[in-house]
């Protein structure tokens, strides 16, 4: 089903065909779990144990074409995004506003900048101006490695695309980011990295 931005442009997640095929074969930590699903389960864990209130943001859609093959079933054939998406998740943790994006790639040595849109970068900049904690969770599916990467660092390197750089090297992510080892509960314990990030900022 095609989705469109408010200006009518066709939405594309900018993934290669191989990455799309990979997404159809869930293999998160050998548990048949996709990255986003693992984050959602982690958020449920944090909510159930009164640790944090983090939710995935709903995407407002304008439905323009619906087929009714049966009276009891409707199939959406075409829809538009009412507004450009910002980031995937937001909420509150220990008095802090959190706002973050979750991305994944099959690449083993770098993370492509094409996974991020300009309006997402602008949104992160605005959140940082309000002293929010803004970051991205980067999942290297081929390596089974997850990283917390602060938005201020992402924004800095993202703007270097003007100099021809099209991706963020893994070596920089390892140096500047915080690796998040996967667990059973929560699946993605990213709040451990948030705590480390907060401590580093307070030094």
C-alpha positions as CSV (number, residue, x, y, z in Angstrom):
1,X,0.0,0.0,0.0
2,X,1.6,3.4,-1.0
3,X,1.9,6.1,1.6
4,X,2.6,9.8,0.8
5,X,4.0,12.8,2.6
6,X,1.8,15.9,3.0
7,X,3.3,17.4,-0.2
8,X,2.3,14.3,-2.2
9,X,5.7,12.8,-2.4
10,X,5.8,9.0,-2.2
11,X,7.1,7.7,1.1
12,X,10.2,5.6,1.0
13,X,12.1,4.1,3.9
14,X,15.3,4.2,1.9
15,X,16.2,0.6,2.5
16,X,17.8,-1.5,-0.1
17,X,16.0,-4.6,-1.4
18,X,18.4,-6.8,0.6
19,X,17.6,-4.9,3.8
20,X,13.8,-5.3,3.1
21,X,14.3,-9.0,2.6
22,X,16.2,-9.2,5.8
23,X,13.3,-7.5,7.6
24,X,11.0,-10.3,6.4
25,X,13.3,-12.8,8.2
26,X,13.2,-11.8,11.9
27,X,16.4,-12.8,13.6
28,X,16.8,-10.4,16.5
29,X,19.3,-12.1,18.9
30,X,18.2,-15.4,17.5
31,X,14.8,-15.1,19.1
32,X,12.8,-14.3,16.0
33,X,12.4,-10.7,17.3
34,X,12.6,-7.6,15.2
35,X,14.3,-4.5,16.6
36,X,11.3,-2.4,17.0
37,X,9.3,-5.2,18.6
38,X,12.2,-5.6,21.1
39,X,12.1,-1.9,22.0
40,X,8.3,-2.1,22.4
41,X,8.7,-5.0,24.8
42,X,11.4,-3.1,26.7
43,X,9.0,-0.1,27.0
44,X,6.3,-2.4,28.4
45,X,8.8,-3.7,31.0
46,X,9.8,-0.2,32.0
47,X,6.1,0.8,32.3
48,X,5.1,-2.3,34.3
49,X,7.8,-1.8,36.8
50,X,7.2,1.9,37.1
51,X,10.6,2.8,35.7
52,X,9.6,5.0,32.8
53,X,6.7,5.9,30.6
54,X,7.8,5.6,27.0
55,X,5.5,5.1,24.1
56,X,5.8,4.7,20.3
57,X,4.4,7.8,18.6
58,X,1.3,7.1,16.4
59,X,1.6,8.1,12.8
60,X,-1.4,10.2,11.7
61,X,-2.7,9.0,8.3
62,X,-5.2,10.4,5.9
63,X,-6.9,7.4,4.2
64,X,-7.9,8.2,0.6
65,X,-8.8,4.8,-0.9
66,X,-10.4,1.8,0.7
67,X,-11.6,-1.4,-0.8
68,X,-14.3,-3.6,0.8
69,X,-13.8,-7.1,-0.5
70,X,-16.2,-8.2,2.2
71,X,-18.7,-6.4,4.4
72,X,-16.8,-7.4,7.5
73,X,-13.3,-6.4,6.1
74,X,-11.9,-3.2,4.8
75,X,-8.5,-3.0,3.0
76,X,-6.7,0.3,2.9
77,X,-5.3,0.8,-0.6
78,X,-3.8,4.3,-0.4
79,X,-3.1,6.8,2.4
80,X,-1.1,9.9,3.1
81,X,1.0,11.0,6.0
82,X,-0.9,14.0,7.4
83,X,2.5,15.5,8.5
84,X,6.1,14.5,8.3
85,X,7.1,12.0,11.0
86,X,9.4,13.2,13.8
87,X,11.0,10.4,15.9
88,X,9.7,7.0,16.9
89,X,9.4,7.2,20.7
90,X,9.0,9.8,23.5
91,X,8.1,9.9,27.2
92,X,9.4,10.6,30.7
93,X,12.1,8.9,32.7
94,X,13.0,10.0,36.2
95,X,12.1,13.6,35.5
96,X,13.7,13.7,32.1
97,X,12.0,14.1,28.8
98,X,13.2,11.4,26.3
99,X,12.8,11.5,22.6
100,X,14.4,9.0,20.3
101,X,14.5,7.3,17.0
102,X,15.2,3.6,16.3
103,X,17.1,2.6,13.1
104,X,18.6,-0.6,11.8
105,X,21.0,-1.6,9.0
106,X,22.7,-4.7,7.6
107,X,25.9,-2.8,7.0
108,X,28.8,-4.0,9.1
109,X,31.1,-1.0,9.0
110,X,28.9,2.1,8.9
111,X,25.4,3.5,9.3
112,X,24.0,5.2,6.2
113,X,22.8,8.8,6.7
114,X,20.0,8.2,4.3
115,X,18.2,6.4,7.1
116,X,17.5,9.9,8.6
117,X,15.4,12.7,7.2
118,X,16.0,16.4,7.5
119,X,12.7,17.0,9.4
120,X,13.8,14.4,11.9
121,X,17.1,16.2,12.4
122,X,15.3,19.5,12.9
123,X,13.0,17.9,15.4
124,X,16.0,16.6,17.4
125,X,17.6,20.0,17.4
126,X,14.4,21.5,18.8
127,X,14.1,18.9,21.5
128,X,17.8,19.6,22.5
129,X,17.0,23.3,22.7
130,X,14.4,22.5,25.4
131,X,17.0,20.4,27.3
132,X,15.4,17.1,26.4
133,X,17.4,13.9,26.2
134,X,17.4,13.1,22.5
135,X,19.2,10.1,20.9
136,X,19.0,7.3,18.4
137,X,19.2,3.6,18.9
138,X,21.2,2.0,16.1
139,X,20.9,-1.7,15.5
140,X,23.5,-3.5,13.3
141,X,21.5,-6.6,12.4
142,X,24.5,-8.4,10.8
143,X,26.6,-7.8,13.9
144,X,23.8,-8.2,16.5
145,X,25.0,-4.9,18.1
146,X,23.0,-2.0,19.5
147,X,24.2,1.5,20.3
148,X,22.9,4.5,22.0
149,X,24.1,7.6,20.0
150,X,23.3,11.1,21.3
151,X,21.4,13.3,18.9
152,X,23.9,16.2,19.3
153,X,26.6,13.9,17.9
154,X,24.3,12.6,15.1
155,X,23.4,16.1,14.1
156,X,27.1,17.1,13.9
157,X,28.0,14.2,11.7
158,X,24.8,14.3,9.6
159,X,25.6,17.9,8.5
160,X,29.0,16.6,7.2
161,X,27.1,15.1,4.3
162,X,27.7,18.4,2.6
163,X,31.4,17.3,2.4
164,X,30.4,14.1,0.7
165,X,30.2,11.8,3.7
166,X,27.2,9.5,3.2
167,X,27.5,7.3,6.4
168,X,28.5,7.3,10.0
169,X,31.5,4.9,10.5
170,X,31.1,2.2,13.1
171,X,34.4,3.3,14.6
172,X,32.9,6.7,15.5
173,X,29.7,5.0,16.8
174,X,31.9,2.8,19.1
175,X,33.9,5.8,20.3
176,X,31.1,8.4,20.7
177,X,28.2,6.1,21.5
178,X,27.3,3.7,24.2
179,X,26.8,0.0,23.4
180,X,23.6,-1.5,24.7
181,X,24.0,-5.3,25.2
182,X,20.8,-7.2,24.6
183,X,19.1,-9.0,27.5
184,X,16.0,-11.1,28.2
185,X,14.2,-8.5,30.3
186,X,14.2,-5.8,29.2
187,X,15.2,-6.9,25.7
188,X,16.9,-3.6,24.9
189,X,18.0,-2.0,28.2
190,X,18.6,1.4,26.7
191,X,17.9,3.2,29.9
192,X,21.2,1.9,31.2
193,X,22.8,3.9,28.4
194,X,20.6,6.9,29.2
195,X,21.8,6.8,32.8
196,X,25.5,6.7,31.6
197,X,24.8,9.6,29.3
198,X,23.3,11.7,32.1
199,X,26.3,10.9,34.3
200,X,28.7,11.9,31.6
201,X,26.9,15.3,31.1
202,X,27.0,16.0,34.8
203,X,30.8,15.7,35.0
